[in-house]
Each structure stands twice: as structure tokens, then as C-alpha cells.
């Protein structure tokens, strides 16, 4: 039995018994972690899932934050971008989320970043990586499953920023494609799937600037005993559509061919089941401790209408910590 199959069975078993648990699933779904919530801290795992947390917010000494980033050379990004464009023009994909690692330097530890960051979904995993994500994966409450794909980012300081991103044909096409993909994904596990809110704006404050990000809300109805199949439901929805593209299977193949590194846990998901309700986030805004130092992983969606320079800049803009 594979690790994936074992994890699904464990989640279904814990869900069926209404035992609260924490879960973490990597992008390739090869190294998932599922633990009763009481055991997470013992394993060096600290989380805050929309204020459901296993730790208290530490008050750390104030000091000037140092945060420097060294993105990959544009020529390297351009090579991958052109390979993606070739696949898009051949019809192998309609939208692909292209990501790369960026070397960063900071005087903050992963633990400090975890405690100081302002984000809905925060995770510190065994001092290996920290996540401070604004993006919901799925939430389940009172039999309703909902997803809030986030696709579209712009500097809030730009003139007419909100109107600019909402009226941009490329951004509209990209967001519509992801909403349709997520709606299709949810239809595989739920009934009465519908788009309840299309393209609303969230403001994200960072250590460098304020960003506007565009999301939508899609919902569906689950059977009353959904908790007995909670693992099956979640893995049927993975990997998250907002960080892959469409069609999902072929697009993931292209991603693995054109990206020059393993995503690992980046763009996977993590969350919390309290025995009745489930909440989870997509692991974007991700800093990893490696032998070569700190690495920040980021990216964005590419369509045939994308401009390489603009997409490269978006990748750089997303390298931040939400500490003001």
C-alpha cells in the first residue's frame, strides 16, 4: 500500500471517529503527514489555521527587519516561459502556474517569521520551512464545501489598481479558467456546485508594499456522512487547481518538465479538522531552510496572453513577508 493510500485511510478513519487532526500534503502527494492535533507540537509542527492554533503568539523583541531577495536571472525565467508558451499554443494546456525559487537573506528566523506574520494560514514545520498563506484551499462547514481560488495580483499603489486588474482581459481569462477548473473538481465530490462570488478583492499587507489579490468563492453540498470519507474527498481535489492549471493532469506534466527544481511541500496544502468542520490553506508564500540558505518559492499563472517581463515581475513581487 502506498503512503498516499495509507494517508487516505487514516484520514477517513479519524474523520469517521470525529477525532480532530492536522494534515499536510506535499505537491506530489508522496510525503503526506497526518497527526491527531494533540501530537503535532511533539513533532515540531506549529500551525494557525484561521485562528485555530496549537501555539500562542510570542512577543518577540522588536528590531529592524532585514529582507533581501536575489531572483533567478531573467534569461532563465524566459527559457521556461517560452517552453510554457509552446505548450499553450499546441493546446496541451490553457493555463499553467510557473514557479521558481528565489534566494533570500533575512535576520529573522523561521520561528520569528511564523509568529510575526499576518496571514490566515500559517505553518512552521520542524524548522524546515514556514508558510504564511492568504489562500484558502477548501473549507467544510455544515455539509457545505467551499473553495476560494486566488488568481491575480497587482501592486495596490498603482493608479486605479483595482479597476486595472479587474478589467484586464488576460487576468479575466486566467481567473475564469481556474474557477471553471475548481468548479469541475468540486463537482466530483459534491452536488449543487455553484459559483457564489466571482472575482472579489483582498488586500495583502507586506513588508514592502500592499498587494491586491483576486479570489472567487465556489460551493457545493456534501452528504451528511462526509467525514467518513474526508481523506478521499481531499485527495480527489489535489493538487490544488490554482497552483497547477488546466487541464490539470497534462499541465502538471509540463510543470515538472519546465521547472528546474522540486516543489516539495510548496503549493501543497495543510489544514485542520476539528471533528465537525474542516479548514485548509494552499501552501503559497513559502520559505524553506536549505543547505545553501533560505529559499523563497513563488510564481504565477501563464496564458497565451501573458507578457514575460510582467510575469517575471509578479514572481518577484510575491517574494515578501507579511510583517508590517
VOVEX-53934 format. One record per residue: residue in one letter; y, z, x of N, C-alpha, C in turn. Coordinates in steps of 0.001 Angstrom, whole numbers, plus 500000, padded with zeros to 6 digits. Each point is the difference from the previous one (the first is absolute). Layout:
N
- a|Y|Z|X|Y|Z|X|Y|Z|X
...
END
This chain:
324
- x|498804|500000|500849|501196|500000|499151|501250|500000|500888
- x|500967|499159|499670|501212|499897|500799|500922|501192|499751
- x|500939|500206|500935|500992|501062|499842|500805|499782|498717
- x|500292|498757|499703|500740|499696|498764|499208|500438|498774
- x|498719|499661|499952|499168|500367|498852|499869|501515|499882
- x|499824|500677|501133|499915|501469|499983|501280|500614|499451
- x|501141|499429|500405|501285|500536|499561|500197|499824|498510
- x|499631|498838|499483|500124|499756|498562|499157|500998|499213
- x|498766|500211|500446|499118|500949|499307|500566|501417|500063
- x|500543|500387|501154|500570|501342|500142|501209|500174|499082
- x|500870|499014|499958|501177|500087|499134|499595|500048|498529
- x|499007|499197|499625|499513|500025|498617|499411|501367|499654
- x|499272|500587|500972|499385|501306|499772|501062|501093|499860
- x|500959|500029|500915|501066|501000|499922|500831|499794|498734
- x|500288|498748|499680|500762|499715|498782|499255|500419|498752
- x|498689|499709|499976|499200|500369|498843|499955|501496|499777
- x|500053|500777|501108|500010|501460|499896|501421|500562|499884
- x|500990|499105|500012|501422|500391|499918|500393|500919|501160
- x|499433|499732|501165|500344|500775|501191|501172|499311|500702
- x|501110|500690|500225|501139|499375|500678|499616|499532|501411
- x|500494|498811|500372|499708|499502|501342|501138|499128|500522
- x|500046|499937|501338|500920|499125|500730|499207|498780|500455
- x|500643|498828|500013|499315|498812|500499|500937|499145|500834
- x|499392|499297|500950|500713|499135|500935|499097|498812|500282
- x|500526|498778|499802|499190|498795|500202|500776|499035|500891
- x|499376|499575|501094|500635|499062|500917|500017|498589|499419
- x|500762|499115|500640|500184|498639|499491|498673|499262|499844
- x|499105|500130|500988|498710|499305|499944|498942|500749|499205
- x|500331|501215|499548|499089|500836|499210|498731|500366|500758
- x|500117|500115|501329|498854|500346|500838|499975|501470|500410
- x|501160|500679|499953|500092|501381|500465|500678|500904|498959
- x|499517|499996|498767|500632|500850|498972|499719|501479|500248
- x|500896|500836|499490|499859|501452|500095|500186|500583|498604
- x|499062|500811|499563|500101|500692|498711|499627|501449|500217
- x|500877|500909|499582|499775|501428|500202|500459|500787|498785
- x|499258|501037|499611|500577|500944|499035|501329|500496|500561
- x|500991|500152|499159|501344|500319|500488|500028|501268|500851
- x|499104|500928|499733|499972|501254|500764|499624|499771|501458
- x|499366|498859|500304|499524|499749|501359|500946|499142|500834
- x|501012|499412|499376|500857|499050|500715|500718|500646|501177
- x|500590|501150|499783|500756|500660|501077|499097|500336|501179
- x|498766|500430|499718|499060|500316|501074|499714|498782|500874
- x|500125|498823|499416|499742|498758|500719|501258|499431|500651
- x|501097|500757|499964|501236|499537|500601|500709|498937|499180
- x|499785|500022|498683|500603|499012|499102|500992|500712|499090
- x|501248|499580|500068|501047|500589|499171|500629|498900|499162
- x|500184|500272|498720|500494|498964|499103|501026|500559|499036
- x|500819|499101|499513|500914|500281|498892|499987|498761|499123
- x|499369|500118|498835|499850|498890|499069|500872|500290|498792
- x|501227|499487|500039|500925|500256|498898|500122|501497|499724
- x|500158|500767|501065|500188|501459|499961|498715|500784|499786
- x|498850|499337|499879|498708|500703|500023|499582|500061|501454
- x|500008|501204|500582|499865|500109|501440|499106|501158|500413
- x|499476|499917|501218|499217|501099|500555|500754|500694|501131
- x|501314|499826|500061|500785|500667|501036|501392|500314|499459
- x|500672|500910|500659|501377|500316|499647|500926|499231|500920
- x|501177|499699|499527|500963|499238|500799|500590|500906|501076
- x|499743|499660|501234|500489|500814|501108|501497|499790|500205
- x|500683|501052|500400|501404|499897|500397|500013|499894|501504
- x|500320|498819|500498|499950|499749|501429|501404|499999|500593
- x|500131|500328|501272|501324|500037|500625|500702|498655|499892
- x|501279|500039|499655|500754|498768|499897|500401|499490|501380
- x|499883|498696|500201|500467|499373|501227|500194|498515|499720
- x|500713|499358|500849|500256|498578|499819|498687|499228|500163
- x|499723|499153|499019|498758|499258|500030|500144|498752|500865
- x|499057|499795|500890|499953|498785|500811|498933|499093|499406
- x|500379|498752|499729|499043|499052|499414|500370|498606|500498
- x|499174|499466|500899|500244|498671|500560|498801|499102|499698
- x|500266|498740|499741|498900|499089|499681|500065|498749|500882
- x|498803|499518|500370|499873|498808|500841|499057|499026|499297
- x|500538|499166|499111|499151|499086|499231|499308|498974|500888
- x|498958|499400|499479|499342|498904|500713|500999|498861|500174
- x|499830|499160|501017|500905|498862|500181|499958|499065|498796
- x|501133|499401|499707|500074|499094|498852|498988|498862|500129
- x|499798|499489|501213|499080|498876|500181|498582|500363|499568
- x|499593|501263|500222|498669|500437|499584|499907|500054|498475
- x|501061|500546|499377|500028|500030|498537|500010|498575|499456
- x|500786|499122|500638|500136|498620|499530|498661|499271|500007
- x|499181|500215|501032|498679|499373|500070|499150|500372|498801
- x|499965|501306|499692|499208|500455|498862|500584|499477|498682
- x|501326|500013|499910|500669|499514|498787|499633|498537|499740
- x|500009|499178|501053|499664|498582|499836|498545|499819|499577
- x|499103|500837|500528|498594|499935|499597|499838|500361|498527
- x|500774|501000|499559|499984|500375|498582|500532|498855|499157
- x|501103|499379|500425|500580|498890|499246|499018|498836|499846
- x|499250|499740|501054|499007|498919|499926|498967|500293|498920
- x|499539|501253|499938|499029|500377|498967|500607|499971|498607
- x|501261|500393|499890|500672|499953|498701|500116|498560|499512
- x|500372|499087|500882|500171|498593|499618|498680|499332|499661
- x|498908|500503|500592|498668|499483|499679|499455|500579|498698
- x|500706|500993|499446|499557|500630|498760|498969|501087|500189
- x|499789|500437|501262|499033|501071|500240|500521|501355|499535
- x|501329|500139|499927|500643|501217|499512|501319|499605|499349
- x|500484|500867|499107|501302|499780|499362|501027|501012|500479
- x|499497|501109|500530|500844|501073|500515|499161|500817|500965
- x|500541|500257|501184|499253|500758|501006|500916|501032|500628
- x|499506|501246|500079|500770|501080|500600|499701|500055|501495
- x|500967|499551|500805|499822|499908|501448|500597|501234|500666
- x|499216|500669|500838|500457|501247|500626|499761|499979|501508
- x|500772|500842|500695|499862|500141|501448|500350|501424|500415
- x|499502|500424|501169|500390|501308|500541|501299|499891|500796
- x|500808|501058|499949|501230|500108|500779|499932|501274|500831
- x|500262|499888|501288|500058|501197|500844|501283|500766|499687
- x|499879|501315|499863|501171|500827|499755|500025|501178|500963
- x|501186|500570|500153|500182|501234|500758|500749|500984|499117
- x|499548|501253|499988|500662|501023|499202|499805|501363|500645
- x|500986|500869|499816|499840|501377|500473|499358|500885|498939
- x|499603|499395|498874|499337|500734|498927|498487|499858|500130
- x|499293|501085|499776|498539|499942|499966|499560|499451|498643
- x|498724|499604|499902|499469|499549|498717|500117|501104|498947
- x|499772|501233|500427|500108|501123|499070|501427|500154|499489
- x|500988|499874|500878|501391|500098|499579|500373|498870|499044
- x|499540|498789|500304|500283|498867|499118|499401|500255|498621
- x|498774|500528|499985|499359|500307|498715|500831|500982|499175
- x|500436|501088|500625|500717|501039|499262|501426|499595|499634
- x|500643|499209|500848|501404|499674|499769|500207|498769|499133
- x|498998|499158|499896|500166|498750|499256|500121|500247|498499
- x|500842|499211|499386|500112|500011|498545|499276|498791|499440
- x|498833|500206|499397|499220|498897|499429|499042|500560|498958
- x|499643|499164|499021|499085|500436|498942|498614|500311|500556
- x|499575|499223|501004|498637|500124|500511|500054|500225|501513
- x|499648|501211|500406|500040|500356|501413|498624|500490|500442
- x|499638|499594|501216|498684|500372|500528|500086|500173|501511
- x|499422|501094|500483|499812|500218|501433|498498|500113|500227
- x|499440|499043|500739|498551|499927|500163|499598|500333|501434
- x|499542|501228|500200|499402|500445|501260|500855|499655|501228
- x|501311|500067|499841|500931|499673|501090|499772|498591|500547
- x|499322|499153|499204|499780|498608|500406|501070|499081|499420
- x|500376|500246|498755|501038|499177|499399|500692|500767|498892
- x|501195|499525|499650|500778|500582|498916|500456|498873|499081
- x|500011|500296|498709|500414|499036|498972|501105|500630|499168
- x|501021|499206|499671|501059|500464|499087|500332|498828|499081
- x|499152|499800|499018|500029|498779|499200|500740|500185|498674
- x|500805|499003|499619|500639|500037|498680|499171|499322|498912
- x|498859|499391|500377|499307|499119|499057|498777|500647|499353
- x|499984|500002|498669|498848|500440|499213|498890|498961|500113
- x|498759|500473|500139|498857|499096|499863|499585|499991|498531
- x|499295|501047|499555|499728|500162|498570|500160|501461|499619
- x|500364|500206|498770|500036|501321|499388|499159|499937|498729
- x|499294|501110|499717|499218|500093|498764|500366|501295|499308
- x|500429|499898|498752|500366|501175|499211|499720|499728|498539
- x|499277|500933|499356|499664|499879|498574|499353|498653|499682
- x|499130|499554|500891|499255|498768|499746|500759|498722|500273
- x|501239|500098|500478|500806|498819|500307|500069|499833|501517
- x|499601|498830|500486|500129|499686|501411|501230|499121|500181
- x|500792|500306|501023|501207|499219|500245|500122|499685|501481
- x|500596|498848|500280|500262|499590|501371|501455|499559|500090
- x|500605|500229|501161|501426|499695|500182|500183|499195|501280
- x|499568|498740|500037|500140|499223|501230|501455|499869|500420
- x|500227|500185|501302|501347|499930|500575|500070|498737|500853
- x|500864|499085|499649|500106|498750|500742|501430|499497|499909
- x|500698|500048|501143|501387|499558|500080|500879|501099|500553
- x|500633|499753|501153|500832|501005|500670|501297|499355|500465
- x|501127|500732|499858|501286|499499|500459|500877|501168|500433
- x|500867|499760|500952|500967|500992|500462|500988|500288|498875
- x|500059|501252|499568|500856|500370|498869|501485|499821|500317
- x|500348|499933|501286|501413|499882|500386|500532|498577|499859
- x|499114|499035|499824|500458|498620|499858|500759|499826|498685
- x|500955|499085|500000|500779|499741|498782|499087|499526|498877
- x|500136|500619|498810|499197|499624|498828|498505|499988|500318
- x|499550|501021|500734|498610|500029|500462|499005|499923|498846
- x|500215|500791|498953|499042|500017|498893|499924|498646|499313
- x|501141|499403|499711|500006|498687|499354|499383|498944|500914
- x|500257|500132|501295|499478|499028|500961|498485|499976|499995
- x|499374|501185|500077|498539|500011|500076|499361|499650|498656
- x|500622|500405|498904|499428|499703|498687|500146|498530|499621
- x|500996|499326|500563|500240|498595|499665|499451|499028|501024
- x|499369|500519|501049|499447|499151|501051|498684|499374|499512
- x|499915|498646|499925|498776|499353|499481|498751|500352|500818
- x|500155|500110|501333|498854|500352|500842|499502|501389|499661
- x|500925|500966|499861|499623|501378|499680|499356|500090|498623
- x|500531|499242|499049|499428|499990|498649|498583|499450|500011
- x|499800|498888|500720|498662|499400|500062|499005|500953|500647
- x|500430|500640|501085|499127|500932|500715|499624|501178|499112
- x|500983|500581|499342|499744|501173|499166|499123|499628|498806
- x|500279|498854|499383|499214|499561|498839|498539|499787|500382
- x|499770|499436|501176|498631|499771|500459|499237|501313|500144
- x|500657|501006|500589|499343|501294|500182|499761|500692|498662
- x|500967|499950|499101|499819|500607|498676|498820|499364|499289
- x|499883|498679|500091|498884|499309|499355|498675|500402|500640
- x|499997|500152|501331|498786|500426|500702|499584|501401|499578
- x|500946|500926|499956|499685|501381|499625|499562|500063|498533
- x|500647|499227|499159|499593|499958|498578|498555|499528|499883
- x|499642|499009|500789|498630|499497|499998|499036|501045|500543
- x|500387|500702|501085|499153|501054|500563|499737|501103|498969
- x|501058|500462|499340|499845|501075|499015|499147|499552|498816
- x|500059|498713|499675|499208|499497|498864|498502|500110|500268
- x|499621|500126|501273|498590|500168|500338|499479|501400|499759
- x|500901|500978|499845|499563|501389|499823|500558|500638|498728
- x|500948|499335|499345|500685|500606|498846|500203|498963|498895
- x|500324|500504|498813|500312|499135|498852|501485|500106|499669
- x|500473|499053|499197|501390|500001|499534|500981|500070|501174
- x|499742|499188|501021|500870|499983|501180|501289|499250|499670
- x|501112|500581|500404|501298|499392|499685|501025|500386|501073
- x|501016|499147|500130|501120|500280|500894|501054|500736|499188
- x|500178|501276|500282|500929|500812|499218|501428|499937|500522
- x|500149|499776|501304|501334|499950|500594|499963|498984|501132
- x|500860|499003|499942|499971|498916|500969|501245|500034|500873
- x|499793|500215|501297|501039|499941|501030|501127|501018|499770
- x|499678|501254|500247|501031|501034|500026|500289|500365|501453
- x|501151|500624|500225|500490|500265|501347|499857|501481|500366
- x|499462|500262|501197|500003|501334|500603|500903|499977|501219
- x|500704|501118|500251|500807|500146|501210|499251|500868|500992
- x|499879|499527|501222|499296|500715|501054|500994|500331|501102
- x|500204|501284|500272|500903|500421|501071|499218|500160|501293
- x|500524|499463|501092|499338|500065|501294|500940|500610|501028
- x|499483|500160|501222|500833|500521|501077|501031|498974|500478
- x|499874|498745|499551|500888|498940|500463|500864|499409|498892
- x|499437|499831|498821|500728|499352|498911|499314|500319|498678
- x|500605|499543|498921|499393|500126|498679|499440|498636|499611
- x|498776|500000|499465|499340|498770|499588|499796|499985|498492
- x|500034|498807|499429|499592|499807|498611|498616|499366|500012
- x|499094|500537|499187|498662|499433|499915|499644|499762|498535
- x|499314|498893|499754|499721|499537|498641|498545|500304|499643
- x|499804|500617|498829|498651|500339|499530|499837|499594|498542
- x|498754|499985|499539|499676|499806|498586|498939|501013|499597
- x|499862|500212|498698|499006|500951|499480|499025|499255|499094
- x|498692|500127|500317|498942|499348|499247|499016|501079|499568
- x|499591|499992|498737|499122|501053|499484|498787|499428|499270
- x|498979|500845|499865|498814|499645|499233|499311|501262|499496
- x|499049|499842|499097|499309|501134|499390|498573|500109|500540
- x|499638|501206|500465|498664|500268|500514|499146|500689|498940
- x|498664|499937|500107|499141|500730|499065|500150|501506|500203
- x|499681|500808|498977|500175|501455|500097|499249|500639|501164
- x|498867|499444|500405|499198|500585|501083|500270|499323|501347
- x|501210|499462|500178|500316|499257|501213|499724|500811|501266
- x|500197|501330|499909|499877|500835|501196|498605|499937|500614
- x|498977|499636|499193|498648|499885|500527|499831|498767|500898
- x|500948|499074|499905|499942|498765|500780|501276|499793|500819
- x|500635|501097|500380|501306|499907|500638|499940|499271|501341
- x|498908|500204|500758|499846|499301|501269|499799|498508|499800
- x|499172|499651|499029|499749|498592|499694|501294|499303|499597
- x|500788|500642|499162|501269|499427|499547|500927|499745|501177
- x|500181|501005|500852|500943|499865|501114|499562|498912|500983
- x|498734|499975|500357|499558|499006|500972|500007|498591|499417
- x|499846|499866|498679|500122|498680|499373|501415|499448|500125
- x|500986|500880|500173|501400|499577|500087|500450|499761|501442
- x|499162|500349|500972|500381|499899|501410|499537|498688|500627
- x|500728|499557|501062|501240|500562|500539|501165|499758|499053
- x|501081|500752|500174|501151|499906|499106|500615|498600|500062
- x|500269|499438|498837|500519|498634|499939|501361|499826|500633
- x|500844|501042|499932|501364|499876|500523|500045|499877|501511
- x|498920|500382|500693|499976|499928|501461|498969|498983|500503
- x|499491|499172|499086|499101|498903|500382|500640|498690|499568
- x|499888|499657|498722|500536|498751|499487|499031|499395|499009
- x|500211|498718|499698|499186|499366|498972|499661|498558|500405
- x|498749|499558|499690|498895|500809|499477|499521|500984|501061
- x|499570|501165|499554|499807|501114|500918|498941|499738|501066
- x|498812|499552|499612|498895|499876|500956|500344|499029|501126
- x|500456|498801|499660|500315|499001|501017|501202|500435|500824
- x|500980|500634|499359|501196|500437|500725|499652|501059|501036
- x|499092|500911|499677|499577|501011|500974|499335|499327|501203
- x|499227|498954|499772|499381|499261|501113|501070|499415|500917
- x|501051|499446|499409|501082|499411|500795|500737|501086|500773
- x|500271|501126|499331|500669|501126|500671|499250|500393|501267
- x|498700|500133|499901|499211|500429|501157|499988|498955|501104
- x|500212|498735|499640|500025|498935|501000|501351|499908|500709
- x|501102|500290|499293|501332|499769|500589|500648|501261|500557
- x|499644|501176|499498|500571|501236|500550|499284|500343|501295
- x|500733|500459|500978|499449|500193|501345|499515|501427|500246
- x|499739|500763|498962|499572|501387|500157|499232|500434|498757
- x|499332|501148|500088|499307|500571|498838|500968|500902|499241
- x|500059|499830|498704|500869|500861|499199|499499|501439|499962
- x|498686|500193|500026|499458|501356|499919|500337|500632|498652
- x|500589|501206|500044|500351|500674|498748|501313|499465|499419
- x|500780|499303|500792|501246|499414|499491|499693|499004|498879
- x|500733|500112|498923|499856|499226|498753|498734|500349|499225
- x|499323|501101|500414|498974|500571|499140|500680|500859|498932
- x|499252|500902|499391|500568|500861|498959|499525|501434|500201
- x|500765|500948|499478|499544|501386|499962|500516|500644|498718
- x|499352|501095|499598|500437|500641|498771|499253|501283|499693
- x|500197|500435|498767|499556|501332|499578|499544|499926|498552
- x|498825|500567|499734|499486|500139|498630|499932|501489|499697
- x|500685|500438|498941|500072|501439|499727|498962|500478|498999
- x|499054|499123|499646|498984|500346|499006|500243|499315|498673
- x|501244|499590|499764|500351|499286|498772|500845|498764|500282
- x|500952|500134|500935|500947|498924|500285|499865|499560|501453
- x|500312|498732|500232|499930|499454|501347|501336|499369|500372
- x|500391|500167|501256|501219|499390|500521|499695|499511|501410
- x|500529|498835|500365|499699|499441|501319|501108|499077|500459
- x|500115|499865|501315|501023|499153|500594|499401|498997|500976
- x|500732|498910|500204|499628|498996|501001|500544|500450|501347
- x|499200|499916|501044|500411|500510|501303|500843|498981|500769
- x|501233|499800|499484|501021|499292|500757|500936|501047|500583
- x|500937|499582|500885|500855|500933|500741|499093|500939|500799
- x|499485|499481|501098|498824|500555|500679|500251|500062|501500
- x|499883|501196|500580|500147|500179|501447|498699|500563|500559
- x|499500|499363|501056|498716|500377|500584|500179|500391|501467
- x|499313|501070|500397|499983|500413|501403|498875|499260|500710
- x|500339|499227|501022|498993|499257|500760|500093|500389|501473
- x|499067|499490|500800|500018|500271|501436|501250|499413|500653
- x|500572|498962|499385|501199|499350|500537|501284|500587|499427
- x|499885|501009|499141|501177|500593|499390|500015|499815|498496
- x|501177|500187|499404|500133|499906|498546|500116|498548|499553
- x|499254|499675|498942|500019|498660|499427|500362|500113|498521
- x|500938|499185|499585|500406|499933|498586|499533|498651|499464
- x|499278|500014|498889|499475|498764|499430|500792|499631|498747
- x|500420|498731|499913|500809|499571|498860|499829|498505|499784
- x|500508|499512|498866|499905|498571|499707|500600|499660|498658
- x|499678|498815|499509|500547|499545|498723|499267|498777|499491
- x|500270|499652|498753|499324|498880|499348|500586|498665|500402
- x|499106|499021|500258|500404|498652|500405|499568|499007|498923
- x|500934|499136|499587|499697|498885|499104|500477|498713|500667
- x|499755|498867|499350|500453|498724|500569|501522|499926|500054
- x|500682|500858|499238|501461|499997|499987|500602|500943|501049
- x|499166|500707|500732|500485|501016|500932|500708|499378|501197
- x|500993|500724|500494|500716|499651|501206|499508|500912|501122
- x|499578|499421|501111|499368|500781|501067|500942|501065|500551
- x|501254|499638|500267|500948|500964|500554|500223|501162|499047
- x|500119|499697|498701|500225|501059|499014|498790|500921|499886
- x|498794|499439|500055|498789|500822|499897|499833|500871|501244
- x|500338|499448|501153|499942|500780|501242|500974|501172|499925
- x|501187|499766|499454|500977|501074|499869|499529|501051|499006
- x|499326|499571|498913|499483|500977|499030|498958|500899|500642
- x|499135|499407|500832|499006|500799|500719|500691|501078|500833
- x|501096|499640|500672|500742|500949|500833|500706|501049|499137
- x|500608|499563|498887|500711|500931|499110|499089|501077|499442
- x|498723|499679|499863|499060|500958|499432|499492|501007|501019
- x|500446|499879|501233|499655|500979|501024|501073|501085|499982
- x|499710|501096|499310|500967|501079|499834|499264|501283|499672
- x|500720|501101|500046|499494|501246|499442|500980|500460|498923
- x|499508|500437|498836|500871|500406|498889|500524|501427|500189
- x|500692|500191|501122|500590|501295|500322|501503|499784|500096
- x|500768|500696|499166|501454|499787|499959|500697|501165|500663
END
